[in-house]
Amino acid sequence: MKLFTLIAKICNIILVGFWSTLIGFSRIPGNAKKYEGNFLPNLIKLILDETIKTIGSIWHFFLKNRKHKNELETFGNYRLLSRFIKSNSIIYSCGVAKNISFDDQISKKFNCDVYMFDPTNVSNKFMKNVTNPRLKFHNFGVWI
């Protein structure tokens, strides 16, 4: 009976995850129209953001069930194993928009530089008011 319950829970998590991912991707074209600038670059950025978020969620699902579960720390909207981050670490953050909670928190906790990249005018205007000297903003995109 325990095996059946475990399988049911895993199926539920997969279905809920799939459904929320599907909803997230379906909203991308409408959200791309809301940003300043051209539709196509905004669409590509949002697709990349959602893809990275989805990969992160899948990775987190498997990682959180392993031996590092109690070592994960939350920084803004991300959870990571931070024991390898030092003051001389360099963090790269792509697609910041107006949410720099991860970047700000990690730079303050470890006193390290965070290089942030976002080609949108929204992020450029937003970052002009940010005073954290450890946040190094660049108003261009990084394409991998």
N, C-alpha and C positions, 0 to 999 in steps of 0.2 A: 504494500500500500504506500510506503514512503517513496518508493521509486516512481509510482504513478503520480504522486503529489509533486515531486521534483520535476518530472517531465511536464506536467501541467503548468507549473510556475514558469519554467523556461519558455514554453510555447507562448504563454501570456506575455512575457517580457518581449519576446521577438515580435509578436503581432503588434503590441503597443508601440514598440520602437519603429517598426515598419510604417505603421499608420502615421505617427508623428513626423517621421522623415518624409513621407509622401505629402503630407500637409505643408511641411516646411518648403519643399521644393515647388509645390504648386503655387505658393505665394510669391515666388521670386519675380516673375514678370511684372506683377502689379507693384511690388516694392521698387523695382528698378526704375519705374516711371516716376516715382516720388522724389528720387535724388536729382540734384542739379547735374547738368552735363548731358552727355550723350547716353542714349538708352543702352547701346551694345556694351560699352565698357562697364556700365553699372550692372548689367545682366551677368556678364562674365565674372565680375567681382563677387556678386551675390551667389552665383553657382559655386564658385570656389569656396566661399565662406561656408555655405551649407554642406559642401562635400567634406571639408575639413572638420566641421562640427560633427557630422555623421561618423566619420572615421574615428574621431576622438571619443564619441559616445560608445562605439563598438569596442574600441581599445579599453576604455574605462570599464565597460561591463566585464571584460575578461580580466583586466588587471585588478579590479577591486575585489575579485574573488580569490586572489592569490595571497602570497605571504606579505605583500606590501600594503595590504588593506589599511592598516592602522598608521602607516607612514605618509599617506597622501595628505597634502595640505591644499587648502583652497586659496587661490589668489584670483580675486575678481570672479570671472565666470569659468575658470579652469581649475582642475585639480591635478597636481603633479607631485612626483617624488622629488623633493627639493634638496635632499641630502648632498647632491653633487653640485649645487649652485653655491658659488663663492663670490667674494667681492670683486674678483678679477674676471668673473664670467661675463660673457656678452650674450644678451638675449635679443633675438630678432622677432619682431611682431609685425605681421602683415594684415592690412585691412582693419584699421583701428576705428574708423568712423568717428563716433562720439563716445565710445566706451573704452576708456583707458584704465579701468579698474585693475585689470591684471597687471598691466605695465607699471602703473603707479605703485601698487602694493609690493610687487616683487623687487622693484628698484629700491624702495625704502627699506624693506626687510634685509636685503643682502648688500645694499649700497653698491649696486652694480649698474652699468649702463644698459639701457634698453633702446635698441634702434628700431624705430617705428616707421612703417611705410604705408602710405595710402594716397592714391592719386586724386581723390575727390576734393572739390572745393569745400564741401561740408567739413571734412576733417581738417583741412587747411585753416579755415576760419576758427574752428573749435580749438585747435592746438595753439593758436596765437595767445590764448588766455591761460595756458598751462605754464606753471612756474617751476616745476620740478626740473632741476638742471641735469638729472640723470636720464631724462627722456629726450632722445635725439630723434626729432621728427624729420622725415623726408617726404615731400609731397610728390612722390612718384610711385608707380606700382612695381611690384616684383613678380615677374612671370617665370614660372618654373616649367 
